[in-house]
Amino acid sequence: MTSSKICFLPISALILMLNRHRRGWANYFEFGYSRKVMRDFNRHTQHRLAVYPGRRSQRRYRPPKNVSLYRHFIDLGLVNL
């Protein structure tokens, strides 16, 4: 969902789509030892979201001042599992 073919979506719309799919995967992996899986899944999603805006523009994407990229994505609505 964060491939270069879908670089026209705004980040807020992309996060809404991602949350729906992430909840489905969370339900799939909820049994057993899921802590490491969810931590890796959150890390991978945050990395892909950090790279995504760079394909939309030639300018570097920067979160607001004094806010980490992680916190910025949470403020935009990203649900951590």
Beta strands, then each sheet from edge to edge (+ up, - down):
end
